Amino acid sequence: MFHSFVGYSQLATGMMLAVLLTGAAANADSAADRVAQSVVSSNSNTQLAALSRQRRPDRTIRRRPVGSPRRLPPNLVQPGGGLDVAAQSCDPQSRPLTALVPVENPVFTASAHPTFLFYLPDAPEQVDYVEFILLTADEKEEIYTAQFVPTAAGIISISLPAKAENALSMNGAYHWYLNLHCESTSAGSTTSNPTVNGWVQRLPQTEVTPIESALTADLTAGVPVSETGLPEVWYDAIAQVAEALENESTLQTQTPQIRRLWNNWLSAAGLAEVADAPVVGAVVPEP
């Protein structure tokens, strides 16, 4: 009887051990399957992430290099107009302050130190002072600034000093302002000071055709002109004509031709109303 019980006990122990071993094997297989599934899932996630990055649009902000705008805005030849309530001049009865440039850009120069022309409508006693400012296209750098008190109404000229720090770079575009500060304007006054602004761009040219070559029958031969009939290098060409008119006494035989050329170019630029104004000349003395 005792031997039978021992045998039965051994048999039961063996069967229990077999069951435990089978369960352990099953658990091991299940763990291995879970690891394998985890590896597959991880690889799939990696592949999906890579595919998503490939398909995702590039939203990186790329900043354009600082420089000249692709298309220059129109020049504000006269102050005010439209919804702008700025004054046209210090004297309401006078013509408006006017920049002698076409409205549409580009307007070129071939000079590193060009000359700018403006019509000042007011008598000196009505003006406190006039300010000219030339800036880079992004307006982060000042190229030149000058303040002066006018001596007479008429066409004035402002030339950049022949210094390296005041020179225009090749192909560079620049933004200029002319601000007229009226005598009656004070800290508490509501009177607006007239202002005009525009652009100039330097072309890679080294020579400007002398105005004498334009004094022919058609008055434009020898001076390259654009499709609008205006000189390609406007600033330099119109400045030469203005200088010639200022020195009429030395060009007596050519004065009618010069005056006609002046009238034609200003009319083509929409500036006929100031063509008969006297040419005062330079207002800022050479440094």
PyMOL commands that set and color helices and strands:
alter all, ss='L'
color gray80, all
select helices_A, chain A and resi 2-55+124-126+164-166+211-214+234-246+248-250+255-268+272-274
alter helices_A, ss='H'
color red, helices_A
select strands_A, chain A and resi 98-99+108-109+115-120+127-136+142-148+154-159+173-182+195-202+279-282
alter strands_A, ss='S'
color yellow, strands_A
deselect
rebuild
show_as cartoon
